[in-house]
Amino acid sequence: MIASDSSRRRSVGIPAEINFEKKWQIALELIDQALSAGVRHHMVLADPGYGDATEFRDGLTARGLPYVVGVKGSQCIWQPGIHPAAPERDGPGRPSTRAIADVDPISIERYATELGLANYRRVTWCEGSRGRQSSRFVARRIRSAERRTKGRPPGDEEWILCEWPDGEPAPTKFYFSSLPASTSLKALVRAARLRWRVERDYQELKQEIGLDHFEGRTWRGFHHHATLCAVAHAFLALQRALFPPEDAEVDAA
């Protein structure tokens, strides 16, 4: 692994105290820094690169942060109404930790497809320069069955939001959400679709401010470049919030 290659680390000046961490670990650390700096508790949005990590979702819940995160269709869930439990110990030796239920878990992709298109509702989440943005969605209360064979207990009940776009033979996008059980389908869709703001900001950082223009080879150089880009982007975001070019619900908030 490159992160443990001491000679390459020395050549680019990576500090000795910097160790390899997974994306979700870095994300939680950044969230902790933001909270300690006084940022209010907000809903967290993330793509499957983070949402697929159970530890990341658990970490958000432990911090009191609701989330709407993308997940891959290959993940398994316990269907609505299923309440799995760990088996009772019936003899000597190590007890089984595999959660059991009357029905086996099912992949999100299979579950979303077997619901059938008739259960999906068309939801419009915004209207802008490209016209009315809408697609077909369904939401159900489920429990995650991730790592059920490795001692992980069934997850708490949460939302699974599935999207079946027009022209597609099956659902293509899936989200887990810890928003309250009373949350409407439209509110779930609007929350999930807010992630376009993240994508827009990232695109601005790369194209307009030059985050992806760095061509150096050192740890310090890259971090200096990224820091200046982040400060410039924060300044522009603040100016937009204080003096929005046009009325917009999201910018005003």
MOHU-V697269 format. One record per pair of residues at least 24 apart in sequence whose C-alpha atoms are under 10 Angstrom apart, sorted by the first residue. I is the first residue (numbers start at 1). J is the second residue. D is the distance in Angstrom with one decimal. If there is no record, write none. Layout:
i: (I | I)
j: (J | J)
d: (D | D)
This chain:
i: (9 | 9 | 10 | 10 | 11 | 11 | 11 | 12 | 12 | 12 | 12 | 12 | 12 | 13 | 13 | 13 | 13 | 13 | 14 | 14 | 14 | 15 | 15 | 22 | 22 | 23 | 23 | 23 | 23 | 24 | 24 | 24 | 24 | 24 | 24 | 24 | 24 | 24 | 24 | 25 | 25 | 25 | 25 | 25 | 26 | 27 | 28 | 28 | 28 | 28 | 28 | 28 | 31 | 31 | 31 | 32 | 35 | 40 | 41 | 41 | 42 | 42 | 43 | 43 | 43 | 43 | 43 | 43 | 44 | 44 | 44 | 44 | 44 | 44 | 45 | 45 | 45 | 45 | 45 | 45 | 45 | 45 | 45 | 45 | 46 | 46 | 46 | 46 | 46 | 46 | 47 | 47 | 47 | 47 | 47 | 47 | 47 | 48 | 48 | 48 | 48 | 48 | 48 | 51 | 51 | 51 | 52 | 52 | 52 | 53 | 54 | 54 | 54 | 54 | 57 | 57 | 57 | 58 | 60 | 61 | 65 | 65 | 66 | 66 | 66 | 66 | 67 | 67 | 67 | 67 | 67 | 67 | 67 | 68 | 68 | 68 | 68 | 68 | 68 | 68 | 68 | 68 | 68 | 68 | 68 | 68 | 68 | 68 | 69 | 69 | 69 | 69 | 69 | 69 | 69 | 69 | 69 | 69 | 70 | 70 | 70 | 70 | 70 | 70 | 70 | 70 | 70 | 70 | 71 | 71 | 71 | 71 | 71 | 71 | 71 | 72 | 72 | 72 | 72 | 72 | 72 | 72 | 72 | 73 | 73 | 73 | 73 | 73 | 73 | 73 | 73 | 73 | 73 | 73 | 73 | 74 | 74 | 74 | 74 | 74 | 75 | 75 | 75 | 75 | 75 | 75 | 75 | 75 | 75 | 75 | 75 | 76 | 76 | 76 | 76 | 76 | 76 | 76 | 76 | 76 | 76 | 76 | 76 | 76 | 76 | 77 | 77 | 77 | 77 | 77 | 77 | 77 | 77 | 77 | 77 | 77 | 77 | 77 | 77 | 77 | 78 | 78 | 78 | 78 | 78 | 78 | 78 | 78 | 78 | 78 | 78 | 78 | 78 | 78 | 78 | 78 | 79 | 79 | 79 | 79 | 79 | 79 | 79 | 79 | 79 | 79 | 79 | 79 | 79 | 80 | 80 | 80 | 80 | 80 | 81 | 81 | 81 | 82 | 82 | 83 | 83 | 83 | 83 | 84 | 84 | 84 | 84 | 84 | 85 | 85 | 86 | 86 | 86 | 86 | 86 | 96 | 96 | 96 | 97 | 97 | 97 | 97 | 97 | 97 | 98 | 98 | 98 | 98 | 98 | 98 | 98 | 98 | 99 | 99 | 99 | 99 | 99 | 99 | 99 | 99 | 99 | 100 | 100 | 100 | 100 | 104 | 105 | 105 | 105 | 105 | 105 | 106 | 106 | 107 | 107 | 108 | 108 | 108 | 108 | 108 | 108 | 108 | 108 | 109 | 109 | 109 | 109 | 109 | 109 | 110 | 110 | 111 | 111 | 112 | 112 | 112 | 112 | 112 | 112 | 112 | 112 | 112 | 112 | 112 | 112 | 112 | 112 | 113 | 113 | 113 | 113 | 113 | 113 | 114 | 114 | 116 | 116 | 116 | 117 | 117 | 117 | 117 | 120 | 120 | 120 | 121 | 121 | 121 | 121 | 122 | 122 | 122 | 122 | 122 | 123 | 123 | 123 | 123 | 123 | 124 | 124 | 124 | 125 | 125 | 125 | 125 | 125 | 125 | 125 | 125 | 125 | 126 | 126 | 134 | 134 | 134 | 135 | 135 | 135 | 135 | 135 | 136 | 136 | 136 | 136 | 136 | 136 | 136 | 137 | 137 | 137 | 137 | 137 | 137 | 137 | 137 | 137 | 137 | 137 | 137 | 138 | 138 | 138 | 138 | 138 | 138 | 138 | 138 | 138 | 139 | 139 | 139 | 139 | 139 | 139 | 139 | 139 | 139 | 139 | 140 | 140 | 141 | 141 | 141 | 141 | 142 | 143 | 144 | 157 | 159 | 159 | 159 | 160 | 161 | 161 | 161 | 161 | 162 | 163 | 194 | 197 | 201 | 201 | 201 | 202 | 204 | 205 | 205 | 205 | 205 | 205 | 208 | 209)
j: (218 | 219 | 218 | 219 | 217 | 218 | 219 | 216 | 217 | 218 | 219 | 220 | 221 | 217 | 218 | 219 | 220 | 221 | 218 | 219 | 220 | 219 | 220 | 50 | 53 | 49 | 50 | 53 | 56 | 49 | 50 | 51 | 52 | 53 | 54 | 55 | 56 | 57 | 59 | 50 | 53 | 55 | 56 | 59 | 56 | 56 | 55 | 56 | 57 | 59 | 60 | 63 | 60 | 63 | 65 | 63 | 63 | 65 | 65 | 66 | 66 | 67 | 67 | 68 | 177 | 178 | 179 | 191 | 68 | 69 | 177 | 191 | 192 | 195 | 69 | 70 | 177 | 191 | 192 | 193 | 194 | 195 | 196 | 198 | 70 | 71 | 175 | 192 | 195 | 198 | 71 | 72 | 174 | 175 | 192 | 195 | 198 | 72 | 73 | 173 | 174 | 175 | 176 | 175 | 176 | 177 | 146 | 175 | 176 | 146 | 144 | 146 | 147 | 155 | 176 | 177 | 178 | 155 | 178 | 178 | 178 | 179 | 177 | 178 | 179 | 180 | 175 | 176 | 177 | 178 | 179 | 191 | 192 | 159 | 160 | 161 | 175 | 176 | 177 | 178 | 179 | 188 | 189 | 191 | 192 | 193 | 194 | 195 | 160 | 161 | 174 | 175 | 176 | 177 | 178 | 191 | 192 | 195 | 160 | 161 | 162 | 173 | 174 | 175 | 176 | 177 | 192 | 195 | 108 | 160 | 161 | 173 | 174 | 175 | 176 | 107 | 108 | 109 | 172 | 173 | 174 | 175 | 176 | 107 | 108 | 109 | 110 | 111 | 112 | 162 | 171 | 172 | 173 | 174 | 175 | 106 | 107 | 108 | 109 | 110 | 105 | 106 | 107 | 108 | 109 | 110 | 144 | 145 | 146 | 147 | 174 | 104 | 105 | 106 | 107 | 108 | 109 | 110 | 111 | 143 | 144 | 145 | 146 | 147 | 148 | 104 | 105 | 106 | 107 | 108 | 111 | 142 | 143 | 144 | 145 | 146 | 148 | 154 | 155 | 160 | 103 | 104 | 105 | 106 | 107 | 108 | 111 | 141 | 142 | 143 | 144 | 145 | 146 | 154 | 155 | 157 | 103 | 104 | 105 | 106 | 107 | 108 | 111 | 140 | 141 | 142 | 143 | 144 | 145 | 140 | 141 | 142 | 143 | 157 | 141 | 142 | 143 | 142 | 143 | 142 | 143 | 154 | 157 | 143 | 145 | 153 | 154 | 155 | 153 | 154 | 148 | 151 | 152 | 153 | 154 | 149 | 150 | 151 | 148 | 149 | 150 | 151 | 152 | 153 | 147 | 148 | 149 | 150 | 151 | 152 | 153 | 154 | 145 | 147 | 148 | 149 | 150 | 151 | 152 | 153 | 154 | 148 | 149 | 153 | 154 | 145 | 143 | 144 | 145 | 146 | 148 | 144 | 145 | 145 | 146 | 144 | 160 | 161 | 162 | 171 | 173 | 174 | 175 | 162 | 170 | 171 | 172 | 173 | 174 | 170 | 171 | 162 | 171 | 137 | 138 | 139 | 140 | 160 | 161 | 162 | 163 | 164 | 170 | 171 | 172 | 173 | 174 | 162 | 164 | 169 | 170 | 171 | 172 | 170 | 171 | 164 | 170 | 171 | 164 | 169 | 170 | 171 | 162 | 163 | 164 | 163 | 164 | 185 | 186 | 163 | 164 | 165 | 166 | 186 | 185 | 186 | 187 | 189 | 190 | 186 | 189 | 190 | 186 | 187 | 188 | 189 | 190 | 191 | 192 | 193 | 194 | 190 | 193 | 165 | 166 | 189 | 163 | 164 | 165 | 166 | 189 | 162 | 163 | 164 | 165 | 166 | 171 | 189 | 161 | 162 | 163 | 164 | 165 | 171 | 173 | 174 | 185 | 186 | 188 | 189 | 162 | 163 | 164 | 171 | 174 | 185 | 186 | 188 | 189 | 163 | 174 | 175 | 176 | 177 | 184 | 185 | 186 | 188 | 189 | 181 | 185 | 176 | 177 | 178 | 181 | 176 | 176 | 176 | 181 | 183 | 185 | 188 | 188 | 185 | 188 | 189 | 192 | 189 | 189 | 250 | 250 | 233 | 234 | 237 | 233 | 233 | 229 | 230 | 232 | 233 | 234 | 233 | 233)
d: (9.5 | 9.0 | 9.7 | 9.9 | 9.0 | 7.9 | 9.5 | 9.7 | 6.2 | 4.4 | 5.8 | 8.3 | 9.4 | 9.2 | 6.1 | 5.6 | 7.1 | 9.6 | 7.8 | 5.6 | 7.9 | 8.4 | 9.4 | 9.6 | 10.0 | 7.9 | 7.0 | 9.4 | 9.3 | 8.1 | 5.6 | 8.6 | 9.5 | 7.0 | 9.5 | 7.7 | 5.6 | 9.1 | 9.3 | 9.4 | 9.8 | 8.5 | 7.3 | 9.2 | 9.9 | 8.2 | 9.7 | 7.2 | 9.8 | 7.1 | 7.7 | 9.5 | 9.0 | 9.4 | 10.0 | 8.7 | 9.5 | 9.9 | 6.2 | 8.7 | 7.3 | 8.7 | 5.3 | 7.4 | 9.9 | 9.5 | 8.7 | 8.6 | 6.4 | 7.6 | 9.7 | 9.5 | 9.9 | 9.4 | 5.4 | 8.2 | 9.4 | 8.1 | 7.2 | 9.3 | 7.8 | 6.2 | 9.9 | 8.5 | 6.2 | 9.2 | 9.5 | 8.9 | 7.2 | 8.8 | 7.1 | 9.5 | 9.9 | 8.7 | 9.7 | 8.2 | 10.0 | 6.2 | 9.9 | 9.9 | 8.9 | 8.4 | 9.8 | 8.1 | 7.6 | 9.7 | 9.4 | 9.7 | 9.2 | 9.6 | 9.1 | 7.7 | 9.2 | 9.3 | 9.1 | 9.3 | 8.9 | 9.5 | 9.6 | 8.1 | 8.8 | 9.5 | 7.4 | 5.4 | 5.9 | 8.8 | 9.7 | 7.8 | 5.4 | 5.6 | 6.7 | 9.1 | 9.3 | 8.9 | 9.4 | 9.1 | 6.4 | 5.8 | 4.3 | 6.9 | 7.6 | 8.0 | 9.5 | 6.9 | 6.0 | 9.5 | 9.7 | 9.2 | 9.8 | 9.8 | 8.5 | 5.3 | 5.5 | 6.4 | 9.2 | 9.7 | 7.4 | 9.2 | 9.7 | 9.1 | 9.9 | 7.5 | 5.8 | 4.3 | 6.4 | 8.9 | 8.2 | 9.8 | 9.0 | 9.4 | 9.9 | 7.9 | 5.6 | 5.4 | 6.7 | 9.4 | 7.8 | 8.1 | 9.2 | 7.7 | 6.6 | 8.3 | 10.0 | 6.5 | 4.8 | 4.4 | 7.9 | 9.2 | 8.7 | 9.4 | 9.0 | 7.9 | 7.6 | 6.6 | 9.2 | 9.1 | 5.4 | 6.2 | 6.3 | 8.5 | 9.7 | 8.3 | 5.4 | 5.8 | 8.0 | 10.0 | 8.2 | 7.9 | 6.7 | 9.6 | 10.0 | 9.6 | 6.0 | 5.2 | 4.1 | 5.7 | 8.7 | 9.3 | 9.1 | 9.1 | 6.5 | 5.3 | 5.9 | 8.9 | 9.2 | 9.0 | 5.4 | 5.6 | 6.2 | 6.4 | 8.6 | 6.7 | 5.7 | 4.5 | 4.6 | 7.1 | 9.8 | 9.0 | 9.0 | 9.2 | 8.2 | 7.4 | 4.8 | 6.6 | 8.8 | 9.3 | 9.7 | 9.6 | 6.0 | 5.2 | 6.1 | 5.9 | 9.5 | 8.2 | 9.1 | 9.5 | 8.5 | 8.9 | 7.0 | 7.4 | 9.7 | 9.3 | 8.0 | 8.7 | 8.0 | 5.5 | 7.0 | 8.9 | 9.5 | 7.0 | 5.8 | 5.0 | 7.7 | 9.0 | 8.5 | 7.8 | 9.4 | 8.1 | 8.3 | 9.5 | 8.4 | 8.4 | 9.5 | 9.1 | 9.2 | 8.7 | 6.7 | 9.7 | 7.7 | 7.4 | 9.7 | 9.1 | 9.7 | 7.4 | 8.7 | 9.2 | 9.7 | 8.1 | 7.9 | 7.1 | 7.1 | 4.7 | 7.5 | 7.8 | 9.0 | 5.7 | 5.0 | 7.0 | 6.0 | 7.8 | 8.0 | 9.6 | 8.6 | 9.8 | 6.0 | 7.4 | 9.5 | 7.9 | 8.1 | 6.5 | 6.9 | 8.9 | 9.9 | 10.0 | 9.4 | 9.5 | 9.5 | 8.8 | 6.5 | 9.3 | 9.3 | 9.9 | 8.5 | 9.2 | 10.0 | 9.6 | 8.4 | 9.8 | 8.6 | 9.7 | 9.9 | 7.7 | 9.7 | 8.8 | 8.4 | 7.1 | 8.0 | 8.8 | 8.1 | 9.3 | 9.2 | 9.6 | 9.8 | 9.8 | 8.2 | 9.4 | 9.8 | 9.3 | 9.0 | 6.4 | 8.5 | 8.7 | 8.2 | 6.5 | 9.2 | 9.7 | 8.7 | 9.3 | 8.7 | 9.1 | 6.0 | 6.3 | 9.6 | 9.5 | 10.0 | 9.9 | 9.2 | 9.7 | 7.8 | 10.0 | 8.7 | 9.1 | 8.7 | 8.2 | 7.7 | 9.5 | 9.5 | 8.9 | 9.7 | 9.7 | 9.5 | 9.6 | 10.0 | 9.4 | 8.1 | 6.4 | 9.8 | 7.5 | 9.1 | 7.8 | 8.5 | 8.5 | 7.3 | 8.7 | 9.8 | 6.8 | 5.4 | 9.1 | 9.7 | 7.5 | 9.3 | 8.1 | 9.2 | 8.8 | 9.5 | 9.7 | 7.1 | 7.1 | 5.5 | 6.8 | 9.5 | 8.4 | 5.7 | 5.3 | 5.9 | 7.5 | 9.1 | 9.8 | 7.0 | 5.6 | 4.6 | 6.2 | 8.3 | 8.9 | 9.6 | 9.7 | 7.9 | 9.1 | 9.7 | 7.8 | 5.4 | 6.8 | 8.5 | 9.9 | 9.9 | 7.4 | 9.9 | 9.9 | 9.4 | 9.0 | 9.7 | 9.3 | 9.7 | 9.9 | 9.0 | 6.5 | 9.8 | 8.2 | 9.2 | 9.5 | 9.3 | 9.7 | 9.5 | 9.9 | 7.6 | 9.3 | 9.8 | 9.0 | 8.8 | 9.3 | 10.0 | 8.8 | 9.7 | 8.4 | 7.5 | 7.9 | 8.7 | 9.4 | 9.1 | 8.8 | 9.3 | 8.2 | 9.9 | 8.9 | 9.6 | 8.0 | 6.8 | 7.6 | 8.8 | 6.6 | 10.0 | 9.3 | 7.2)
